[in-house]
Amino acid sequence: MDPQTLFCPNSACPASGQVGKGNIRVHSLKERRCKCTVCGKTFAASKGTVFYRLRSAQELVVMVVTLLAYGCPPQAIVAAFRLDERTVLSWQARSGKHCQGVHEHLVERQRDLGQVQADEIRAKTQRGILWLAMALQVQTRLWLGGVLSTARDMQLMIALLQKVRHAALCRPLLFCIDGCAAYVRAIRQAFREPIHDRQPGRPHLRPWDGIHIAQVVKHSTQQQVVAITRHIVQGTQAGIDALLRQTQGGGLINTAYIERLNATFRSRLTALIRRGRALARQSTTLHEAMYLVGTVYNFCTYHKSLRVELYLPHNRHRWLRRTPAIAARITDHLWTVHELLLFRVPPPPWTPPRRRGRPSNATKALVARWCS
Ligand SMILES: [Zn+2]
């Protein structure tokens, strides 16, 4: 237990979320509790991790969650480790929620996305069909998140595109999508900015510059693809070619990368297997399982096509393997699942409480010490 690596989780504390500032002390080694010297509150060292208030051994939880993240059926884990099925499912739910927090904190940050591909998967639950829409940054193979809905409609697309927007910088951006018409409207709706011109009423919304949209429509007869048509819905051929060269070395407009990612998710989430018998009970189960699989894919799995060749002296070379998170410069190393489950998402930065009149000297000192 190293207090220098922990932060105060109390959102009302000026030092909340700040690491290595010397305000955390060990309160009780036996109970594994720490104390913040700024707000005086004590907290469990495991607060903010998957292991908070869990009595089971961490090694066992990590092993079970790793197996779940790679698609091992919960019944196999129940049989192998002699655990209750409800325990296994609760660990899956807990780690899925934790991974969603990690994803929102680290992945949904603005970056130059280049090319984004989006697609949907049909999933089965006991209450009927669910659609899972997901997006991927092609250059880094980074999974940008997914959303679930009972219908393959505008709401689903808008929810997904809002996620992509949170992760996008206002730079040239190419969307490669399937023939679903709702995508085009959803992209146009998500990627626009209000212009505040001090006029009364709702501000005008201006679309982002440099948004290119290309559709890949597959025509099939008897479940066999017989023809593919590609067309540009928005943007210029020259702009699209430049973005394709930048992200995949040229080539045609395609949705191959997101389809490959769909295959990974299908193999790791039993409810997504085609013609399988496994049904998710509720959409929340699938939502949590999706975040677990997606975050382990982003942070804990090397991607073969992301490796780069390093040239060493004497004509030797070495392959540097990378995860999508390394390629996107979110981290510099492969995370273990244990590391992922131990990651603490810091609370939002502290802001001094609003009071009438001039701030007191004590408040000014706190702001100067912790908000700089
Ligand atoms: Zn504190």
Residues whose N, C-alpha, C, O or C-beta is under 5 A from the ligand:
A	BS01	ZN	C8 N10 C13 A15 C36 V38 C39
